[in-house]
């Protein structure tokens, strides 16, 4: 492996300090460039294995623009930046870097980032070099995927992600699935497991938002009898149960930092320890993680470990929101309608033209999950002998407006039939009802949002979603 490094940095003091640090750690520094023009010449002459790349440089070309050239040339690069704004992070992320360091950074973070960058670069090349050998799913097969796989649609963006999933499935590398809530991350995780050599073994799912920090370690790694108060017997954790199989860690961005360290050990050492245990237990588990958060922002704010991020992010798959694959809305709606027709034993004669127009013109902030919820409600209220349409008590336009206002999903737990009887449904808007309902729950939990018995758990939504709803509805600490 070529572990030589080119530094592209226009601040002399920073560049000189970087060179001293890297050479002390055993790396070969091929040179220092202060502009993209100089970097191009040095890359051509000295062919470094990795480029440390500042974003703002001398000259008309930025580091982010140059990163696209490096990617096309197959050269790994790690960003150095004093700016960690969301806009910069998103622009940098689009170039698929192998790391991102925010100035000022610790020397330890630099070395860890480089170690992981070289690891990812080599591993990604190994995975992609075997595309022809291991990709057994053709475009035709993907378009005609079976209901068992649960992935419906034929839009280019969806097929691209399915291609990536089929490429990585036969490998044993970890996978990070990114995307907004409701885009089908769990379905893709299941798809990858089913297309992998581990498909005949366990597929264990765990949502990191549903367990309080005090219980999640025991849930993941297990505990011995008497390890803590209430531990009346030995418990086998999810990782042991998933041995030889796959574990899916949904909402990985919610995992406490203390647990992130232990998860990193599983990735690196392939071993765990039960709480209260005195010996290590070897486990052979493939990890697929998912999140709707921008993990680079979480890292910059100290809530997510940099080293864990790059161990998980060896092969990222970003699922498109439903508004970016509108041609899939009707096939999805038809699939859900057929499912709920059978569930509720109601005839299904198709979807009305007016309803199709409404569905395709809506932006679906809750994505596929929200669409499923709309179709289920419509089927419940559906009259026999007609094509599926929106029915009272909601008009077509009001239903979608209310859904947009509330971002209603099945998991939200805020449906009208779950509201407290003392909420005046007929005397205020649905938004006011939702606000009142959330305030009632917060009052019961004394303002506690996270953890066991917290408001998010009672409402059956992630804490981050509840925070967003509270902000939108104007609920502050003073109301609690």
C-alpha positions as CSV (number, residue, x, y, z in Angstrom):
1,X,0.0,0.0,0.0
2,X,1.3,3.5,-1.0
3,X,1.2,5.5,2.3
4,X,2.8,8.6,0.9
5,X,1.0,11.9,1.5
6,X,0.8,15.2,-0.3
7,X,-0.2,18.2,1.8
8,X,-2.3,20.8,0.0
9,X,-2.4,23.7,2.5
10,X,-1.6,27.4,1.9
11,X,-0.8,28.3,5.5
12,X,2.9,27.7,6.0
13,X,2.8,27.1,9.7
14,X,0.0,24.6,9.5
15,X,1.6,22.8,6.6
16,X,5.0,22.6,8.3
17,X,3.5,21.3,11.5
18,X,1.6,18.7,9.5
19,X,4.8,17.5,7.8
20,X,6.7,17.1,11.1
21,X,3.8,15.2,12.6
22,X,3.4,12.9,9.7
23,X,7.1,12.1,9.3
24,X,7.3,11.4,13.0
25,X,4.5,8.9,12.6
26,X,6.4,7.2,9.8
27,X,4.5,8.6,6.8
28,X,6.4,9.8,3.7
29,X,5.4,13.4,2.7
30,X,5.8,13.9,-1.0
31,X,5.6,17.7,-0.8
32,X,3.5,20.7,0.2
33,X,1.3,22.5,-2.4
34,X,-0.3,25.9,-1.7
35,X,-2.7,25.9,-4.6
36,X,-4.5,23.4,-6.9
37,X,-2.2,24.2,-9.7
38,X,0.8,23.2,-7.7
39,X,-1.1,20.1,-6.4
40,X,-1.8,18.9,-9.9
41,X,1.8,19.1,-10.8
42,X,3.0,17.2,-7.7
43,X,0.3,14.5,-8.0
44,X,1.4,13.9,-11.6
45,X,5.1,13.7,-10.7
46,X,5.0,11.9,-7.3
47,X,1.8,10.0,-7.3
48,X,0.9,10.1,-3.6
49,X,-1.3,7.5,-1.9
50,X,-3.4,10.2,-0.2
51,X,-3.9,14.0,-0.3
52,X,-4.5,16.1,2.8
53,X,-6.6,18.8,1.2
54,X,-7.5,22.3,2.6
55,X,-10.8,23.7,1.2
56,X,-9.9,27.3,0.8
57,X,-6.6,27.7,-1.2
58,X,-4.7,30.3,-3.2
59,X,-5.9,30.6,-6.7
60,X,-9.4,30.3,-8.4
61,X,-10.0,26.6,-7.7
62,X,-11.1,25.4,-4.2
63,X,-10.2,22.2,-2.5
64,X,-13.8,20.9,-3.0
65,X,-13.6,21.5,-6.8
66,X,-10.2,19.7,-6.9
67,X,-11.5,16.8,-4.9
68,X,-13.6,15.7,-7.8
69,X,-10.4,15.4,-9.9
70,X,-8.8,13.3,-7.2
71,X,-11.8,11.0,-7.0
72,X,-11.8,10.4,-10.7
73,X,-8.1,9.6,-10.5
74,X,-8.7,7.1,-7.7
75,X,-6.6,9.0,-5.2
76,X,-7.8,9.1,-1.6
77,X,-8.2,12.5,0.1
78,X,-9.0,13.9,3.5
79,X,-10.2,17.4,4.0
80,X,-8.7,20.0,6.4
81,X,-11.0,22.9,7.1
82,X,-11.5,25.7,9.6
83,X,-15.1,25.8,8.5
84,X,-17.6,23.1,9.6
85,X,-20.8,24.8,8.5
86,X,-23.6,22.6,7.2
87,X,-23.2,24.0,3.7
88,X,-19.5,23.2,3.6
89,X,-20.0,19.7,5.1
90,X,-22.7,18.8,2.6
91,X,-20.6,20.1,-0.4
92,X,-17.6,18.2,0.9
93,X,-19.6,15.1,1.5
94,X,-20.8,15.0,-2.1
95,X,-17.2,14.5,-3.2
96,X,-17.0,11.3,-1.2
97,X,-13.9,12.1,0.9
98,X,-12.1,9.6,3.1
99,X,-12.1,11.9,6.1
100,X,-12.9,15.4,7.3
101,X,-10.8,17.2,9.9
102,X,-11.9,20.5,11.4
103,X,-9.2,22.9,12.4
104,X,-7.9,23.0,15.1
105,X,-7.7,19.2,15.4
106,X,-5.9,17.0,17.8
107,X,-2.8,15.1,16.6
108,X,-4.5,11.8,17.7
109,X,-7.5,12.6,15.5
110,X,-5.2,13.2,12.5
111,X,-3.5,9.9,12.9
112,X,-6.7,8.0,13.4
113,X,-8.3,9.7,10.4
114,X,-5.4,8.8,8.2
115,X,-5.3,5.2,9.4
116,X,-9.0,4.8,8.6
117,X,-8.7,6.6,5.3
118,X,-6.0,4.2,4.0
119,X,-8.1,1.3,5.3
120,X,-11.3,2.5,3.6
121,X,-9.5,3.3,0.4
122,X,-8.0,-0.2,0.0
123,X,-11.2,-1.9,1.2
124,X,-13.4,0.1,-1.1
125,X,-11.2,-0.8,-4.0
126,X,-11.4,-4.5,-3.1
127,X,-15.2,-4.3,-2.9
128,X,-15.6,-2.5,-6.2
129,X,-13.1,-4.7,-8.1
130,X,-15.4,-7.6,-7.5
131,X,-18.5,-6.0,-8.9
132,X,-18.7,-8.3,-12.0
133,X,-18.0,-11.4,-10.0
134,X,-20.4,-10.9,-7.1
135,X,-23.3,-8.8,-8.7
136,X,-25.9,-11.5,-9.4
137,X,-28.9,-9.1,-9.8
138,X,-29.4,-7.6,-13.2
139,X,-31.3,-4.4,-13.9
140,X,-34.3,-6.5,-15.1
141,X,-34.3,-8.6,-11.9
142,X,-34.1,-5.4,-9.8
143,X,-37.0,-3.8,-11.6
144,X,-39.1,-6.9,-11.0
145,X,-38.1,-7.4,-7.4
146,X,-40.5,-9.6,-5.4
147,X,-42.8,-8.3,-2.7
148,X,-40.8,-10.4,-0.2
149,X,-37.9,-7.9,-0.6
150,X,-40.3,-5.1,0.0
151,X,-38.6,-2.6,-2.3
152,X,-40.9,-1.2,-5.0
153,X,-40.0,1.1,-7.8
154,X,-37.9,1.5,-10.9
155,X,-36.7,5.1,-10.8
156,X,-33.0,5.6,-11.7
157,X,-32.1,6.8,-8.2
158,X,-33.6,3.8,-6.6
159,X,-32.0,1.4,-9.1
160,X,-28.6,3.0,-8.5
161,X,-28.9,2.4,-4.8
162,X,-30.0,-1.2,-5.4
163,X,-27.0,-1.7,-7.6
164,X,-24.8,-0.5,-4.7
165,X,-26.6,-2.8,-2.3
166,X,-26.1,-5.8,-4.5
167,X,-22.4,-5.0,-5.0
168,X,-21.7,-4.8,-1.3
169,X,-24.1,-7.6,-0.2
170,X,-21.6,-10.5,-0.8
171,X,-18.8,-8.7,1.1
172,X,-18.4,-8.8,4.8
173,X,-17.8,-5.1,5.1
174,X,-19.9,-2.8,7.3
175,X,-22.5,-0.6,5.6
176,X,-23.9,2.8,6.5
177,X,-27.3,3.6,5.1
178,X,-28.2,7.2,5.1
179,X,-31.4,9.0,4.3
180,X,-34.4,10.9,5.6
181,X,-36.9,9.2,7.9
182,X,-39.3,6.9,6.1
183,X,-37.1,6.3,3.0
184,X,-36.8,2.5,3.6
185,X,-33.4,2.1,5.4
186,X,-34.5,-1.0,7.2
187,X,-35.8,-2.6,4.0
188,X,-32.4,-2.0,2.4
189,X,-30.6,-3.5,5.3
190,X,-32.8,-6.6,5.0
191,X,-32.2,-6.7,1.3
192,X,-28.4,-6.6,1.8
193,X,-28.6,-9.4,4.4
194,X,-30.8,-11.6,2.2
195,X,-28.4,-11.2,-0.7
196,X,-25.3,-12.0,1.4
197,X,-23.7,-15.4,2.3
198,X,-25.1,-14.9,5.8
199,X,-28.8,-14.9,4.6
200,X,-29.4,-18.3,6.3
201,X,-28.3,-16.9,9.6
202,X,-29.9,-14.4,12.1
203,X,-30.8,-10.8,11.1
204,X,-31.1,-8.9,14.4
205,X,-32.6,-5.4,14.4
206,X,-32.3,-2.9,17.1
207,X,-33.3,0.8,17.2
208,X,-30.9,2.9,19.2
209,X,-33.7,5.4,20.1
210,X,-36.0,2.9,21.8
211,X,-33.7,2.0,24.7
212,X,-32.5,4.3,27.5
213,X,-28.7,4.6,27.9
214,X,-28.8,2.5,31.1
215,X,-30.2,-0.5,29.2
216,X,-28.8,-0.4,25.7
217,X,-25.4,-1.8,26.8
218,X,-27.0,-4.8,28.3
219,X,-29.3,-5.2,25.3
220,X,-26.3,-5.2,22.9
221,X,-23.7,-7.1,24.8
222,X,-25.6,-8.9,27.5
223,X,-24.9,-9.3,31.3
224,X,-24.0,-11.8,33.8
225,X,-26.2,-12.8,36.8
226,X,-25.7,-10.2,39.6
227,X,-23.9,-7.7,37.4
228,X,-26.1,-5.0,38.7
229,X,-29.3,-4.5,40.7
230,X,-32.1,-6.4,39.1
231,X,-29.8,-8.7,37.0
232,X,-31.5,-11.9,38.3
233,X,-30.1,-14.1,35.6
234,X,-27.6,-14.1,32.7
235,X,-28.7,-12.3,29.6
236,X,-27.4,-13.0,26.1
237,X,-27.0,-9.8,24.1
238,X,-28.0,-9.0,20.5
239,X,-24.4,-9.4,19.3
240,X,-24.2,-12.9,20.6
241,X,-27.6,-13.7,19.1
242,X,-26.4,-12.3,15.8
243,X,-23.2,-14.4,15.7
244,X,-22.5,-15.6,12.1
245,X,-25.3,-13.3,11.0
246,X,-26.1,-9.6,10.6
247,X,-27.1,-6.9,13.1
248,X,-28.9,-3.8,12.0
249,X,-28.3,-0.7,14.2
250,X,-31.0,1.8,13.3
251,X,-30.6,5.4,14.3
252,X,-26.9,4.9,15.1
253,X,-26.6,8.7,15.6
254,X,-28.5,8.4,18.8
255,X,-26.1,5.9,20.4
256,X,-24.4,7.3,23.6
257,X,-20.6,8.0,23.3
258,X,-19.8,5.5,25.9
259,X,-21.4,2.7,23.8
260,X,-19.7,4.0,20.6
261,X,-16.3,3.0,22.1
262,X,-17.5,-0.6,22.7
263,X,-19.1,-0.8,19.2
264,X,-15.7,0.3,17.8
265,X,-14.1,-2.6,19.6
266,X,-16.5,-5.0,18.0
267,X,-15.7,-3.7,14.6
268,X,-11.9,-3.8,15.2
269,X,-11.4,-6.9,17.5
270,X,-14.5,-8.9,16.7
271,X,-15.2,-9.5,20.4
272,X,-17.4,-8.4,23.2
273,X,-17.7,-8.6,27.0
274,X,-20.9,-9.0,28.9
275,X,-21.6,-6.6,31.7
276,X,-20.1,-8.1,34.8
277,X,-18.2,-10.7,32.7
278,X,-14.5,-11.6,33.1
279,X,-13.8,-13.0,29.7
280,X,-14.1,-11.8,26.1
281,X,-16.4,-13.5,23.7
282,X,-15.5,-13.7,20.0
283,X,-18.4,-12.8,17.7
284,X,-18.6,-13.0,13.9
285,X,-21.2,-10.3,13.1
286,X,-21.7,-8.1,10.1
287,X,-22.9,-4.6,11.1
288,X,-25.3,-2.5,9.0
289,X,-26.0,0.9,10.5
290,X,-28.5,3.6,9.5
291,X,-29.2,7.2,10.4
292,X,-31.2,10.2,9.2
293,X,-28.7,12.6,10.9
294,X,-25.7,14.3,9.2
295,X,-23.0,12.5,11.1
296,X,-20.3,14.9,10.1
297,X,-22.2,17.6,12.1
298,X,-22.5,15.3,15.0
299,X,-18.8,14.7,14.9
300,X,-18.0,18.4,14.7
301,X,-20.2,18.9,17.8
302,X,-18.6,16.1,19.8
303,X,-21.6,13.7,19.8
304,X,-20.3,11.0,17.5
305,X,-16.8,9.5,17.3
306,X,-14.7,10.2,14.3
307,X,-13.0,6.7,14.3
308,X,-16.4,4.9,14.6
309,X,-17.8,6.9,11.7
310,X,-15.1,5.9,9.3
311,X,-15.2,2.3,10.4
312,X,-18.9,2.2,9.6
313,X,-18.7,4.4,6.5
314,X,-16.6,2.0,4.5
315,X,-19.5,1.6,2.0
316,X,-22.2,4.3,2.4
317,X,-25.6,4.1,0.6
318,X,-27.7,7.2,0.6
319,X,-31.4,6.6,-0.1
320,X,-33.3,9.2,-2.1
321,X,-36.3,10.9,-0.6
322,X,-39.7,10.1,-2.2
323,X,-39.9,13.6,-3.8
324,X,-36.8,12.7,-5.8
325,X,-38.3,9.5,-7.2
326,X,-41.9,10.6,-8.1
327,X,-42.3,7.9,-10.7
328,X,-42.3,5.4,-7.9
329,X,-45.2,7.0,-6.0
330,X,-47.9,5.3,-8.0
331,X,-46.4,1.8,-7.9
332,X,-45.9,2.2,-4.1
333,X,-49.4,3.4,-3.6
334,X,-50.8,0.5,-5.6
335,X,-48.7,-1.9,-3.6
336,X,-49.9,-0.5,-0.3
337,X,-53.5,-0.4,-1.5
338,X,-53.4,-4.1,-2.4
339,X,-51.8,-4.9,1.0
340,X,-54.5,-3.0,3.0
341,X,-57.3,-4.3,0.7
342,X,-56.4,-7.8,1.9
343,X,-55.8,-6.7,5.5
344,X,-59.2,-5.0,5.8
345,X,-61.0,-7.4,3.4
346,X,-62.1,-4.6,1.1
347,X,-62.3,-4.7,-2.7
348,X,-59.7,-2.7,-4.6
349,X,-60.7,-1.4,-8.0
350,X,-57.8,1.0,-8.5
351,X,-57.0,4.6,-7.4
352,X,-59.0,7.5,-8.7
353,X,-57.3,10.0,-11.1
354,X,-57.8,12.8,-8.7
355,X,-56.2,10.9,-5.9
356,X,-53.2,10.0,-8.1
357,X,-52.7,13.7,-9.0
358,X,-52.8,14.6,-5.3
359,X,-50.3,11.9,-4.4
360,X,-47.9,12.8,-7.2
361,X,-48.0,16.5,-6.5
362,X,-47.3,16.2,-2.7
363,X,-43.7,16.5,-1.4
364,X,-44.0,13.7,1.2
365,X,-41.8,14.9,4.0
366,X,-42.5,11.6,5.8
367,X,-41.5,9.7,2.6
368,X,-42.6,6.1,2.0
369,X,-43.8,5.6,5.6
370,X,-46.1,8.7,5.2
371,X,-47.5,7.4,1.9
372,X,-48.3,4.1,3.4
373,X,-50.1,5.8,6.2
374,X,-52.2,7.8,3.8
375,X,-53.2,4.7,1.8
376,X,-54.1,2.8,4.9
377,X,-56.4,5.6,6.1
378,X,-58.0,5.8,2.7
379,X,-58.6,2.1,2.6
380,X,-60.2,2.1,6.0
381,X,-62.7,4.7,4.9
382,X,-63.0,3.2,1.4
383,X,-66.5,2.5,-0.1
384,X,-67.0,-0.7,-2.0
385,X,-67.6,-0.5,-5.7
386,X,-65.5,2.5,-6.4
387,X,-61.8,3.4,-7.0
388,X,-59.8,4.3,-4.0
389,X,-60.1,8.0,-3.0
390,X,-59.9,10.3,0.0
391,X,-63.0,10.0,2.1
392,X,-64.6,12.0,4.9
393,X,-63.8,13.1,7.6
394,X,-60.9,14.4,5.4
395,X,-61.3,16.1,2.0
396,X,-58.6,15.3,-0.5
397,X,-56.7,18.6,-0.1
398,X,-57.2,18.9,3.6
399,X,-55.9,15.4,4.3
400,X,-52.6,16.1,2.6
401,X,-52.4,19.6,4.2
402,X,-53.0,18.1,7.6
403,X,-50.4,15.3,6.9
404,X,-47.9,18.0,5.8
405,X,-48.5,20.0,8.9
406,X,-48.2,17.1,11.3
407,X,-45.9,14.8,9.3
408,X,-48.1,12.0,10.5
409,X,-46.7,8.5,10.4
410,X,-47.8,5.2,11.8
411,X,-45.0,5.3,14.3
412,X,-45.8,8.8,15.5
413,X,-48.6,7.7,17.8
414,X,-50.4,11.0,17.3
415,X,-53.4,9.7,15.3
416,X,-56.8,11.2,16.2
417,X,-58.0,8.0,17.9
418,X,-55.0,8.2,20.4
419,X,-55.7,11.7,21.5
420,X,-56.9,12.2,25.1
421,X,-60.7,12.6,25.3
422,X,-60.4,16.0,26.9
423,X,-58.8,17.5,23.8
424,X,-61.6,19.5,21.9
425,X,-61.1,17.9,18.5
426,X,-64.1,19.7,17.0
427,X,-63.2,23.1,18.4
428,X,-59.6,23.6,17.2
429,X,-57.3,22.7,14.4
430,X,-55.4,19.4,14.2
431,X,-52.2,21.3,14.8
432,X,-53.6,22.7,18.0
433,X,-54.7,19.2,19.0
434,X,-51.3,17.9,18.4
435,X,-49.7,20.7,20.5
436,X,-52.1,20.1,23.3
437,X,-51.5,16.4,23.2
438,X,-47.7,16.8,23.3
439,X,-48.0,19.2,26.2
440,X,-50.1,16.7,28.2
441,X,-47.5,14.0,27.7
442,X,-44.7,16.3,28.7
443,X,-46.6,17.2,31.8
444,X,-47.0,13.5,32.7
445,X,-43.2,13.0,32.2
446,X,-42.2,16.2,34.0
447,X,-40.7,17.5,30.8
448,X,-38.5,14.5,30.3
449,X,-38.1,13.6,26.6
450,X,-35.6,10.8,26.3
451,X,-35.2,7.5,28.1
452,X,-37.6,4.9,29.5
453,X,-40.9,6.5,30.3
454,X,-39.9,9.7,28.5
455,X,-42.3,11.6,26.2
456,X,-40.6,10.3,23.0
457,X,-41.1,6.7,24.1
458,X,-44.8,7.3,25.0
459,X,-45.4,9.0,21.7
460,X,-43.5,6.2,19.9
461,X,-41.3,8.7,18.0
462,X,-37.5,9.4,18.0
463,X,-36.4,12.1,20.5
464,X,-35.1,14.1,17.6
465,X,-38.5,14.1,15.9
466,X,-40.2,15.2,19.1
467,X,-37.7,18.1,19.4
468,X,-38.5,19.2,15.9
469,X,-42.3,19.0,16.5
470,X,-41.9,21.0,19.7
471,X,-39.9,23.7,17.9
472,X,-42.4,23.8,15.1
473,X,-45.4,24.0,17.5
474,X,-43.7,26.7,19.7
475,X,-43.4,24.4,22.8
476,X,-40.6,25.6,25.0
477,X,-39.3,24.7,28.5
478,X,-41.6,27.3,30.0
479,X,-44.6,25.3,28.7
480,X,-43.4,22.1,30.4
